[in-house]
Amino acid sequence: MMAAEQMPKKDWYSILGADPSANMSDLKEKYQKLILRYHPDKQSTDVSAGTVKECVQKFIEIDQAWKILGNEETKREYDLQRYEDDLRNIGPVDAQVYLEEMSWNEDDHSFYLSCRCGGKYSVSKDEAEEAISSMHYTSIMTMKNQKDLL
């Protein structure tokens, strides 16, 4: 079993030139074509040492991609890690963040809220003032409280 911490942050699908929705036979076909193309024994003798070195590195990377994507269990773990990383990068989803819950950063004059994923949601003072001034007033008291925070 491959732990998520041990998986490098490489896009193994792009290394194989495959779409993440590709089935196992498509992945295998792409792997086989690439591994033959970059195999050190298949390189011409008249190419530079640098080109051979690049081909060897590419060969190793392709082999690593197949070791992860060619095994159902490691592929599933990798796909879950990709999904988790994608969720961390999209910001708050269906969340209401109130200015009162945010902290003030004096250095860059912005409000911020740390997220449980380790990220940080921030709003500049100008953005906050613009949002407050464009709100439809449902409660004058709520509006007054929010302006007091600025």
C-alpha positions in Angstrom: 0.0 0.0 0.0 1.4 3.4 -1.0 0.9 6.2 1.5 -0.2 9.5 0.2 2.8 11.3 1.7 5.1 9.1 -0.4 3.5 10.0 -3.7 5.3 12.8 -5.5 3.3 15.8 -6.7 3.7 14.9 -10.3 0.8 14.5 -12.8 1.3 10.9 -13.7 -1.5 11.0 -16.3 0.2 13.8 -18.3 3.5 11.9 -18.2 1.7 9.1 -20.0 -0.2 11.6 -22.2 -3.4 10.2 -20.8 -6.7 11.6 -19.6 -7.6 10.8 -15.9 -10.8 9.2 -17.2 -8.8 6.7 -19.4 -9.4 3.1 -18.8 -6.6 0.6 -17.8 -6.1 -0.7 -21.4 -5.7 2.9 -22.7 -3.2 3.7 -20.0 -1.3 0.5 -20.8 -1.2 1.2 -24.5 0.2 4.7 -23.9 2.8 3.4 -21.5 4.0 0.7 -23.9 4.4 3.2 -26.8 6.3 5.7 -24.6 8.5 3.1 -22.9 9.6 1.8 -26.3 10.2 5.3 -27.6 12.4 6.3 -24.6 14.1 3.0 -23.8 17.9 3.5 -23.5 18.6 0.5 -25.8 16.4 2.0 -28.6 18.3 5.3 -28.8 20.4 6.0 -31.9 24.2 5.8 -31.4 24.7 9.2 -33.1 22.7 11.3 -30.5 24.5 13.4 -27.9 25.1 12.2 -24.4 22.8 14.9 -23.1 19.9 13.6 -25.3 20.5 10.1 -24.1 20.5 11.3 -20.5 17.2 13.1 -21.1 15.7 9.9 -22.7 16.8 7.9 -19.7 15.2 10.4 -17.3 12.0 10.3 -19.3 12.1 6.5 -19.4 12.4 6.4 -15.6 9.5 8.9 -15.2 7.3 6.9 -17.6 8.1 3.7 -15.6 7.2 5.5 -12.3 3.9 6.7 -13.8 3.0 3.1 -14.9 3.9 1.7 -11.4 1.3 4.0 -9.9 -1.4 4.0 -12.6 -0.9 0.4 -13.7 -1.9 -0.9 -10.3 -5.6 -0.6 -9.4 -4.9 0.1 -5.7 -2.1 2.7 -6.2 -4.1 4.3 -9.0 -7.1 4.6 -6.7 -4.9 6.2 -3.9 -3.4 8.6 -6.4 -6.8 9.6 -7.8 -8.0 10.3 -4.3 -5.0 12.4 -3.5 -5.5 14.4 -6.8 -9.2 14.9 -5.8 -8.2 16.0 -2.3 -5.6 18.4 -3.8 -8.2 19.8 -6.2 -10.6 20.4 -3.3 -8.0 22.3 -1.4 -7.3 24.6 -4.3 -10.9 25.7 -5.0 -11.5 27.8 -1.9 -14.6 27.9 0.2 -17.5 26.0 -1.3 -21.0 26.8 -0.3 -19.7 28.6 2.8 -20.8 31.8 4.3 -18.0 33.8 5.8 -18.9 36.8 7.9 -16.6 39.8 8.3 -17.1 39.4 12.1 -15.4 36.0 11.9 -12.4 37.2 10.1 -9.1 38.6 11.5 -7.5 41.9 10.5 -4.1 41.8 8.9 -2.5 45.3 9.4 0.4 44.6 7.0 -1.7 44.3 3.9 -4.9 45.9 5.1 -7.1 42.9 4.6 -9.4 40.6 6.5 -8.5 36.9 6.5 -9.9 33.6 7.7 -7.8 30.4 8.0 -9.4 27.4 6.4 -9.4 23.9 7.8 -7.5 22.7 4.7 -4.6 24.9 5.6 -5.4 27.6 3.1 -6.4 31.2 3.8 -9.4 33.2 2.6 -8.7 36.9 2.4 -10.6 40.0 1.5 -9.1 43.5 1.0 -10.5 46.4 2.9 -11.7 47.9 -0.4 -13.4 44.7 -1.4 -15.2 44.5 2.0 -16.3 48.2 1.7 -17.6 47.7 -1.8 -19.5 44.5 -0.8 -21.0 46.3 2.2 -22.1 49.3 0.2 -23.7 47.2 -2.6 -25.6 45.0 -0.2 -29.4 45.1 -0.1 -30.2 46.3 3.4 -32.2 43.7 5.3 -31.1 45.0 8.6 -29.7 48.4 9.3 -28.2 47.1 12.5 -26.3 44.3 10.7 -25.0 46.9 8.3 -23.9 49.2 11.1 -22.1 46.3 12.8 -20.2 45.4 9.6 -19.2 49.0 8.9 -18.0 49.3 12.5 -15.5 46.5 11.8 -13.9 48.6 9.0 
